[in-house]
Structure formats: structure tokens, C-alpha cells
Amino acid sequence: MSKLGHLDRVEAFEFANYLCLTGSGSNPALGWTNWFSPIDPMPNTWEFLQEEPAGPVLPVAMPFKITGIFPSNGVREVVVRHLVKNKPVDLRVALRPITRLEEEAIADLMSASAQSYLRHKGADRMLPQEGASFTMPLGSVDIPFACGTWNNPQQALRHELWLAVDALTPDTAEIERAVLEAFRRGMVAAHLETVLTPTGWSDGPHGFHQALEAHLLNILGERLVNVRVTTTSRSIEKQGMGGREQPAAPVHYLRPVSPLPGHPVRDGANP
């Protein structure tokens, strides 16, 4: 369950007319989650929330830095609520100018299409009236040994790829046509074909993402808002007939296991 947390430092600035809240502090153990959340009934007011891990934790004090980005209405001061000496305290934070290093760091987090959109639309604080999102599966790739355990070394990990495109267009049909056109151009299809092989997965979908996004920018221009290639991953057992997952086969060693010094091998330990 989330609870109010403490920040050692908190600052505010704008990036492309979006409000950026940054803070730093320290968690008492590994596994904590930290985030900023707006307090809806109170305009221009946020709180810093934390959630401690539910399972076993390692008591290692871990410093953290956090950045939250929210729509801005142009105010020059915000309020951040956090915990000071176990009591809620509202801290007034004046917006300061963004530094060049901060601007570059945030830009590095964004895709080329999102940066293009903000360059053209960032000065407009009103959300567009017409937009659409297109989503489609791209395929899957099984990586042998990626989920190997002591009793199933060859167990594979399956990555499933999904494409999502957001654009300022009334319906998804135009986005779908643009995606199909991009696949007919250049090396987009070849990049995806490489990604969907075990040996080609080592670099992930980054190259395919860049190639597809570049072509979609040429086709849709400033109407393109964002291109996302996401993956879901799960461990899979050995495939049986009909593609259904079967329990992992027992491990059979090719040679007897050498006993540790002072630990004789019991009968039946080596099949």
C-alpha cells in the first residue's frame, strides 16, 4: 500500500511546456517504488508517494532519483507534499529554468517522433481534438537457454513484440496504411526478420524501431505523435504436439557427478 514518503531535495522546471518534478532521497531497503502523484482536488499540488516491497527485502540503503512529468498550465510555483519528521509538510517549489544537461537528458528518453511532435505542438497547451492509436502484434521469438534453471538448462524465453503508433488522424485506417507503406520501403521488414530470430535478438528491437519510425515520420510528418515497440516475455517449457506447453523433461546427466570432498554420493544419486 502506498504511503507518503520523504524527499531530501525537490525541484521543478518546464520542458516543452510540460511540468517536470525531480527529487532525490534514499530508500531503507531494496525493492521500493517511488513516484509523484497529483492531488486532484487541489490544483498545482502533488504528493510524493512510496510503496515498500511485499516480499523478503535486503536491508541495503539505496539512494534514488525520481522525475515526474505532467501537463503544465503555465504556473510559476507548485506545491509538493512529503513527509518531514513523520508529519505531512507542503513545500512550495518555484519553477526554475531548465539546464542544458537536463534538456538533453529528457530528450534522450524520448523517441524521434515524440520529439518532432513536441517541436510542432509543444507550445500549444491544449490537447488535440482528433487522434487515433493503432496497435498490432509483430511476432514472437524463442530464445533457448534464456530461462535455464538448474533442473532445466535449455528452457527458453519467449519474447512477443507489439507495435503501437499514435498520430493526429481521425481514424486508425490512415495509420495502418502508413505502417504498411513503411514495410514496403527500405529495410524495415528485413530489420524485423532479423529481430525475430534467436541470434538476431541479441541487440533487441532498437534497430527495427528506428528504421520504422524514420519511415513513418516521412509519411505522416508532424501528425506522428509516438511509435512504441514493446515486448512481453515469459518462460516456456518444451513444446509438444499442437504447440501446447509440456512439463520439462527430467535432467539426465551424461556422466556421474563428482562427489564433494567428505560428501559420498548416495545410492541412486546419479541416474
N, C-alpha and C positions, 0 to 999 in steps of 0.2 A: 504494500500500500504506500502511496506517495505521501511525503511529508515535507514541510518547509525545511530548507537547508540553509547553510551559511556560505557566504562568498567572502573571500579576502579582498577581492577587487572587482569592480564592475564599471564598465564604460559604455557609452552609446555614441553612434555616429550613423551617417546615412551612406548607402551605396546604391547608386542608380535609383534614388528616391525610395529606397526600402530602408526600414529601421534595422540597424544591427546592434544587438546587445552582446557584449562579451564579458566574461567573468573568469575568475580563477579561484582555486581553493585546493582542498585536499580531502580525499575520502579515507576513512579509517581502515578499509579493507578492500580487497579486490572484488570486482563484480557489481559495483554500484552504478546506477543510472542517474544522470543529471540533465535537467532541461529547464528552459524558461517557458512559462505559460501565461497568456493574457488573463487578467481578471475581468470577465465580460461586463459586469455591471459598472465597473469603474474605468472610464476612458483613460488611455495612455498609462495604464498601470499593469505591471507584470509581477509575477512571483517566481522565485527560484525554487524548484521542487527537486526532491531526491527520492530514490527508491533503493532500499538495500536488497542484496540478493537473498533469495529464499532458501537456498541450499547451503552446504558447507562453504565456509569462506576461509581465505588465508589472511591472517591479520597483518597485512603489509600496507602501510600508509602510502597512498598513491596520489600525487598531485594531478590536477586536471585543469584543462582549459575548455571553455564552452562558448559557442557562438550561436545565437538565435537570430533569425531574420524574419521580419514581419512587415506587412503593409504599413506605410507611413502616411500620416495625414498632414505632415509639414510642421508639427510642433517642435519646439526647440528644447523641451525638457520633458523627461518621463520619470515615472516612479517605479522603483524595483523593491519589492518586499522580500526580505530574507530574515534569517534567524540570527540574532545577536544576543549572546549570553542566555540562550534558551527562550528569548522573547521575540515576537514578530516586530520588525522595525521597517518602516517605509523610508527608503533612501531616495532623495531627489537627485537625478542624474542629468546634467546638462549635456546636450549633444555637442560633440566637438568635431572638427574637420577630420575626414578620413586621411590616413597617411598613404603614401605611395605603396609601401610594402603591404599594407592591409588590402588596398585595392587590388594589387597583383595576386595576393593570396586568395581572395574571394573569387576573382576571375578564374583562377586555376581550378576552382571547384565546379565551374560551370562548363556546359558543352558549348560548342561554337554557335549552335542555333539559338541557345538561350541568350548568349551574349549579343548576337545580332538582333534578337527581339528587343532586348533592353536598350540597345543603342537607338532603335527607332521609336520605341514605345515607352521608354523609361520615364520620360518627362511627364507622361500622362498618368495621373494618379487614379483614374477611373478604369475599372476593368472593362475589357472589350465586351460588346453585346453579342457577338457571334463567334463561336469557336466550336471545334469538334476534336475528338480523340479517336485514334484508330489503333487497335491492338490486334496482334496476330502471333501465333506460335511460329518459331523459326526452325524447330527441330530439337533433337537431343543427341548427346554423345556420352558413351560409357567409357570411363577411364579405368582400366584394370589396375588392381593393386592400390588404388587411391583410398579405399576404405579397409585395407587389410588389417586384420587383428591377429592375435597370437594363435587363434584356432581356425582362422580363415584368411590366410595371407593374400590370396588372389581376389578377394572381394572387391567389387567395382563401385565407383561412384558415378551416378547418372546426373549430368547437368542438362537441364531443359532451358532453352533460350526463348525469350519473348521479346517482341518489338512493340513499342508504344510510341506514337507520333501525335503531338499536339500542334494544331495550326488554327489560325484565324480564318476559318472557312465554315460555311453554314452546315455542311454535312460531311460524313466520312468518305463519300464516294471519291471526291477530289483527292483526298489524302491517299486513298488506296491506289488510284491511278498514278499518282506521283511515285509511290513506292514501287509499283510495277515498272514504271519507266526507268527508275533508278537502277533496278536489277538488270535492265536491258543495256545499260550503259556501262562502260569501263569494266572494272574488275570487282564490282560489288558481289556478284554471285560467286566468283572464284574465291574471294575472301571468306564468304560464309562456308563454302565447300571445305576449305582448309580447316576452319574452326570446328566443324562437325566431324573431325577425325581425332582419334586419341593422341596422335603425335602432333597434330596441329593445334591442340588445345593449350599447349604449354604457355603461350602468350595471351590466352583468353580472347574475348571478342573485341578487344580495343581497336585493332586494325580494321575489322569489318565495320565497327561503329563509325569510325572516322570517315571511311570511304562512302558509306551510305549517307551520312549526314552532309558531306560535301555536295553530293549529287542532289539531295533534297533541297539544300539551300539554293542551288542553281535553278531548281524547278519552281519552288514555292516562294523564294525570296524572303522578304521581311514578314510574310504571313506565317512562316515556320516559327513555332514557339520553342519546341523541345523534341529531341529524339532520345529515347531511352532503350537500351538493350539490357534487359535484366535476366538473371538466371536464378533458378531454384535448383537445389541439389538434394539428393537423397541417396542413401546407401542401398544397393541392390544385391540380392543373392543370385546364385547361379540360375540362369534362365532355363526353364524346362519346355516341354512341348506346349505350343499355343501361346508362348510368351509369358506364362504365369510364373511368378517367382516361387522357387523351390527352396526348402531348407538347405543350408550349407552342408556339403558332404563332410564327414569326419576326416580329420587330418591323419594321413598315414606317412610316417617318416620313412625315408629311403634307407636309413642306416640307424643302428641303435644310438640312443642319446648317451653321451659320456656322462657317468655319474660325477657329481661334485665331490671333492675330497671329503671323506668322512661321512658321505651320504650314499650308502649302497642302493642300487636300483632294485625296487621291489618286483616280485613276480608279476608279469603282465603289464609292466610299465611301458614296454616298447613293443608295439604290435608288429 
